[in-house]
Amino acid sequence: MTEQAQNTTHFGFQTVAEEEKAGMVHGVFTRVASRYDLMNDLMSGGIHRVWKDAMMDWLAPQPWQRLLDVAGGTGDISFRFLKRAPGAQAVVCDMTESMLVEGRKRADAAALADSLDWVTGDAMALPFADNSFDVVTNAFGTRNITRIQDWLDEAFRVLKPGGRLMILEFSQLPNPAMQWAYDRYSFNVIPVMGQIVANDRASYQYLVESIRKFPDQETFAGMIRKAGFGQVKYRNLSMGIAALHSGWKL
Ligand SMILES: C[S@@+](CC[C@H](N)C(=O)[O-])C[C@H]1O[C@@H](n2cnc3c(N)ncnc32)[C@H](O)[C@@H]1O
């Protein structure tokens, strides 16, 4: 028998061929783009803003830095970074054009236009030169990427020596009772909210399932080390509902 085993991955709780996942994720974010920012506030009760501010507190942006925000969507991280460090430069890179289009419509995008670029590109094959950024970030994008290790390798490649990676992603609660309560909220409330606000239950069902498939804090820290990063550390946010991971290209 000569037929090769097909590489598979997960799309939420479904098993799919690796080459299908990016198209499915692209479909989700194309469909939700116009309601994405509103849904983030509603689903998290605004907490995603606190987490993104905590990311900036740990990152401590500097005016001389050039930031690449991968899977940057509608620009939340780049806007925050540039407001904290006027004079810095930022590039928002995302594979879903509709998300970038929504980002460009935001008032912050006009105010920060001189320091901000929007680029369509894939985290697993970043369209940037080696050693070209001081900081690489990713917020809530990593769990959507088909081959996470390839994206981490790419982050390492495009960072300058001495540069820093910081990733904000959903994570695992340490206590099973808390995880149970959080799962009840995620699985029962968020898809219904998606149906009502974005007229798209299936996309939000995928988003909550993808959270449960993401590796725990220690496993993810190991993947970052495997890509070559040093001084890898993480901080839990809201007891581990989300976590920040930081690593350095030493
Ligand atoms: C949940 S959104 C996060 C957007 C933004 N970072 C934020 O925090 O609001 C996830 C984003 O990841 C992007 N994405 C998923 N896979 C990607 C890939 N392989 N390369 C680039 N972007 C990707 C999607 O298009 C989507 O805009």
Ligand as a Chemical Component Dictionary entry (heavy atoms), coordinates in Angstrom:
data_LIG
# 
_chem_comp.id                   LIG 
_chem_comp.type                 NON-POLYMER 
_chem_comp.pdbx_formal_charge   0 
_chem_comp.three_letter_code    LIG 
# 
loop_
_chem_comp_atom.comp_id 
_chem_comp_atom.atom_id 
_chem_comp_atom.alt_atom_id 
_chem_comp_atom.type_symbol 
_chem_comp_atom.charge 
_chem_comp_atom.model_Cartn_x 
_chem_comp_atom.model_Cartn_y 
_chem_comp_atom.model_Cartn_z 
_chem_comp_atom.pdbx_ordinal 
LIG C1  C1  C 0  -9.152 35.791 18.042 1  
LIG S1  S1  S 1  -8.446 36.763 16.755 2  
LIG C2  C2  C 0  -7.309 37.776 17.630 3  
LIG C3  C3  C 0  -7.163 39.158 17.070 4  
LIG C4  C4  C 0  -6.360 40.138 17.933 5  
LIG N1  N1  N 0  -5.008 39.669 18.143 6  
LIG C5  C5  C 0  -7.023 40.426 19.248 7  
LIG O1  O1  O 0  -6.455 40.114 20.287 8  
LIG O2  O2  O -1 -8.117 40.972 19.252 9  
LIG C6  C6  C 0  -7.417 35.583 15.976 10 
LIG C7  C7  C 0  -6.790 36.070 14.690 11 
LIG O3  O3  O 0  -5.824 35.107 14.269 12 
LIG C8  C8  C 0  -5.750 35.174 12.875 13 
LIG N2  N2  N 0  -5.024 33.996 12.384 14 
LIG C9  C9  C 0  -5.364 32.708 12.549 15 
LIG N3  N3  N 0  -4.458 31.901 11.977 16 
LIG C10 C10 C 0  -3.502 32.714 11.438 17 
LIG C11 C11 C 0  -2.298 32.479 10.724 18 
LIG N4  N4  N 0  -1.890 31.242 10.430 19 
LIG N5  N5  N 0  -1.565 33.549 10.348 20 
LIG C12 C12 C 0  -1.978 34.816 10.621 21 
LIG N6  N6  N 0  -3.121 35.093 11.276 22 
LIG C13 C13 C 0  -3.870 34.047 11.690 23 
LIG C14 C14 C 0  -7.201 35.269 12.461 24 
LIG O4  O4  O 0  -7.359 35.713 11.153 25 
LIG C15 C15 C 0  -7.738 36.224 13.512 26 
LIG O5  O5  O 0  -7.711 37.555 13.058 27 
# 
loop_
_chem_comp_bond.comp_id 
_chem_comp_bond.atom_id_1 
_chem_comp_bond.atom_id_2 
_chem_comp_bond.value_order 
_chem_comp_bond.pdbx_ordinal 
LIG C1  S1  SING 1  
LIG S1  C2  SING 2  
LIG S1  C6  SING 3  
LIG C2  C3  SING 4  
LIG C3  C4  SING 5  
LIG C4  N1  SING 6  
LIG C4  C5  SING 7  
LIG C5  O1  DOUB 8  
LIG C5  O2  SING 9  
LIG C6  C7  SING 10 
LIG C7  O3  SING 11 
LIG C7  C15 SING 12 
LIG O3  C8  SING 13 
LIG C8  N2  SING 14 
LIG C8  C14 SING 15 
LIG N2  C9  SING 16 
LIG N2  C13 SING 17 
LIG C9  N3  DOUB 18 
LIG N3  C10 SING 19 
LIG C10 C11 SING 20 
LIG C10 C13 DOUB 21 
LIG C11 N4  SING 22 
LIG C11 N5  DOUB 23 
LIG N5  C12 SING 24 
LIG C12 N6  DOUB 25 
LIG N6  C13 SING 26 
LIG C14 O4  SING 27 
LIG C14 C15 SING 28 
LIG C15 O5  SING 29 
# 
